[in-house]
Each structure stands twice: as structure tokens, then as C-alpha cells.
């Protein structure tokens, strides 16, 4: 009985730790409408009216 309970607890713990390690498959790029170049997130926050964000898929 103790072995079954221990196995169930170990299985539950391992499944939650695997779920937490899942990484995002996308990222955001910010582009300036004025210059046409890609800018940092900080620069995009400074001038939100002249920048736009594009969501990209990560290459695996």
C-alpha cells in the first residue's frame, strides 16, 4: 500500500515539474515606423505611437 501511494505522489510531482518547464514558442519583435529598423523593447516603450510589435515563431 505504501509503495502505491509513494508511486502516485512521485508521478504527480514529476508531471507538475514537467509542466512548469514548458517554454513559449513565440517572441515579439518591435519595429520603428519612422526608420524601419528593429528596436529594443525599451525604445518601443519610449515611442509607442511610432512603433509596432510583431509576434514571431521561434525556429526549433
Residue frames as a rotation matrix with the C-alpha (Angstrom) as fourth column:
UNK 1
0.568 0.823 0.000 0.00
0.823 -0.568 0.000 0.00
0.000 0.000 -1.000 0.00
UNK 2
0.459 -0.472 -0.752 2.83
0.151 -0.793 0.590 2.39
-0.875 -0.385 -0.293 0.85
UNK 3
-0.597 -0.727 0.339 4.54
0.431 0.066 0.900 1.68
-0.676 0.684 0.274 -2.47
UNK 4
-0.123 0.651 0.749 1.41
0.975 -0.064 0.215 2.55
0.187 0.757 -0.626 -4.45
UNK 5
0.817 0.427 -0.387 0.95
0.528 -0.825 0.203 5.78
-0.232 -0.370 -0.899 -2.52
UNK 6
0.096 -0.886 -0.453 4.61
0.129 -0.440 0.888 6.70
-0.987 -0.143 0.072 -2.93
UNK 7
-0.621 -0.278 0.733 4.43
0.706 0.208 0.677 5.99
-0.340 0.938 0.067 -6.66
UNK 8
0.327 0.838 0.436 1.31
0.923 -0.383 0.043 8.16
0.203 0.388 -0.899 -7.05
UNK 9
0.764 -0.107 -0.636 2.95
0.246 -0.864 0.440 11.06
-0.596 -0.493 -0.634 -5.22
UNK 10
-0.306 -0.951 -0.039 6.13
0.219 -0.110 0.970 10.76
-0.927 0.288 0.242 -7.28
UNK 11
-0.417 0.238 0.877 4.13
0.908 0.160 0.388 10.67
-0.048 0.958 -0.283 -10.51
UNK 12
0.691 0.723 0.019 2.12
0.722 -0.691 0.028 13.74
0.033 -0.005 -0.999 -9.54
UNK 13
0.491 -0.589 -0.641 5.27
0.102 -0.692 0.714 15.66
-0.865 -0.416 -0.280 -8.61
UNK 14
-0.545 -0.766 0.341 7.07
0.416 0.106 0.903 14.80
-0.728 0.634 0.261 -11.83
UNK 15
-0.093 0.575 0.813 4.11
0.988 -0.049 0.147 15.79
0.124 0.817 -0.564 -14.01
UNK 16
0.868 0.404 -0.288 3.85
0.451 -0.885 0.118 19.22
-0.207 -0.232 -0.950 -12.37
UNK 17
0.162 -0.879 -0.448 7.56
0.035 -0.449 0.893 19.89
-0.986 -0.160 -0.042 -12.73
UNK 18
-0.568 -0.303 0.766 7.46
0.723 0.261 0.639 18.99
-0.393 0.917 0.071 -16.43
UNK 19
0.375 0.809 0.452 4.51
0.916 -0.397 -0.049 21.32
0.140 0.432 -0.891 -16.99
UNK 20
0.765 -0.114 -0.634 6.41
0.211 -0.885 0.414 24.24
-0.608 -0.450 -0.654 -15.45
UNK 21
-0.236 -0.972 -0.004 9.38
0.229 -0.059 0.972 23.79
-0.944 0.229 0.236 -17.82
UNK 22
0.208 0.385 0.899 7.32
0.949 0.145 -0.281 24.40
-0.239 0.911 -0.335 -20.96
UNK 23
-0.596 -0.510 -0.621 8.73
0.313 -0.859 0.405 27.38
-0.740 0.047 0.671 -22.87
UNK 24
0.400 0.740 -0.541 6.97
-0.188 -0.512 -0.838 29.74
-0.897 0.437 -0.065 -25.19
UNK 25
0.001 -0.344 0.939 7.21
0.831 0.522 0.191 29.05
-0.556 0.781 0.286 -28.92
UNK 26
0.505 0.208 0.837 6.84
0.702 -0.664 -0.259 32.71
0.502 0.718 -0.481 -29.87
UNK 27
-0.294 -0.546 -0.784 8.57
0.813 -0.574 0.095 36.01
-0.502 -0.610 0.613 -29.21
UNK 28
0.788 0.612 -0.058 7.88
0.520 -0.713 -0.470 39.66
-0.329 0.341 -0.881 -30.02
UNK 29
-0.452 -0.846 0.282 9.89
0.886 -0.390 0.249 41.97
-0.101 0.363 0.926 -32.24
UNK 30
0.456 0.539 -0.708 9.40
0.469 -0.822 -0.324 45.73
-0.756 -0.184 -0.628 -32.19
UNK 31
-0.292 -0.505 0.812 9.86
0.956 -0.148 0.252 47.78
-0.007 0.851 0.526 -35.35
UNK 32
-0.401 0.064 -0.914 10.06
0.212 -0.964 -0.161 51.54
-0.891 -0.259 0.373 -35.78
UNK 33
0.504 0.651 0.568 7.72
0.757 -0.016 -0.653 53.01
-0.416 0.759 -0.500 -38.39
UNK 34
0.808 -0.234 -0.540 9.98
-0.298 -0.954 -0.032 56.07
-0.508 0.187 -0.841 -38.74
UNK 35
-0.046 -0.960 -0.277 13.30
-0.885 -0.089 0.457 54.37
-0.463 0.267 -0.845 -39.51
UNK 36
0.590 0.361 -0.722 12.12
-0.702 0.671 -0.238 50.90
0.399 0.647 0.650 -40.50
UNK 37
-0.431 -0.815 -0.388 14.64
-0.406 0.559 -0.723 49.21
0.806 -0.154 -0.571 -38.21
UNK 38
0.402 0.480 -0.780 14.02
0.464 0.627 0.625 46.79
0.789 -0.613 0.029 -35.36
UNK 39
-0.124 -0.369 0.921 14.27
-0.580 -0.727 -0.369 48.45
0.805 -0.580 -0.124 -31.95
UNK 40
-0.890 -0.233 -0.391 14.58
0.183 0.604 -0.776 47.25
0.417 -0.762 -0.495 -28.37
UNK 41
-0.026 0.916 -0.401 11.63
0.886 0.207 0.416 46.90
0.464 -0.344 -0.816 -26.04
UNK 42
-0.197 -0.140 -0.970 12.82
0.751 -0.657 -0.057 49.95
-0.630 -0.740 0.235 -24.12
UNK 43
-0.953 -0.192 -0.234 12.86
-0.002 -0.769 0.640 52.11
-0.302 0.610 0.732 -27.26
UNK 44
-0.612 0.788 0.071 9.42
0.397 0.228 0.889 50.83
0.684 0.572 -0.453 -28.23
UNK 45
0.087 0.641 -0.763 8.01
0.996 -0.035 0.084 51.89
0.028 -0.767 -0.641 -24.86
UNK 46
-0.538 -0.367 -0.759 9.51
0.451 -0.886 0.109 55.36
-0.712 -0.284 0.642 -25.21
UNK 47
-0.691 0.294 -0.660 7.77
-0.648 -0.656 0.387 55.99
-0.320 0.695 0.644 -28.55
UNK 48
-0.532 0.506 0.679 4.66
0.252 0.860 -0.443 53.78
-0.808 -0.064 -0.585 -28.66
UNK 49
0.456 0.786 -0.417 2.95
-0.183 -0.376 -0.909 55.85
-0.871 0.491 -0.027 -31.36
UNK 50
0.396 -0.368 -0.841 5.70
-0.916 -0.229 -0.330 55.20
-0.071 0.901 -0.428 -33.92
UNK 51
-0.760 -0.649 -0.026 6.45
-0.650 0.759 0.039 51.53
-0.005 0.046 -0.999 -33.20
UNK 52
0.466 0.876 -0.121 4.59
-0.863 0.481 0.156 48.31
0.195 0.032 0.980 -33.69
UNK 53
-0.342 -0.542 0.767 5.12
-0.729 0.668 0.147 44.77
-0.592 -0.509 -0.624 -32.45
UNK 54
0.229 0.319 -0.920 5.14
-0.819 0.573 -0.005 41.56
0.526 0.755 0.393 -34.46
UNK 55
0.399 -0.055 0.915 4.83
-0.645 0.693 0.323 38.11
-0.651 -0.719 0.241 -32.91
UNK 56
0.036 -0.517 -0.855 7.30
-0.906 0.345 -0.246 35.64
0.422 0.784 -0.456 -34.41
UNK 57
0.980 0.201 -0.003 7.64
-0.188 0.921 0.340 31.87
0.072 -0.333 0.940 -34.11
UNK 58
0.209 -0.944 0.256 10.91
-0.773 0.001 0.635 30.53
-0.599 -0.330 -0.729 -32.76
UNK 59
0.368 -0.208 -0.906 12.87
-0.703 0.575 -0.417 28.26
0.608 0.791 0.065 -35.05
UNK 60
0.742 -0.038 0.669 13.49
-0.517 0.603 0.607 24.89
-0.427 -0.797 0.428 -33.46
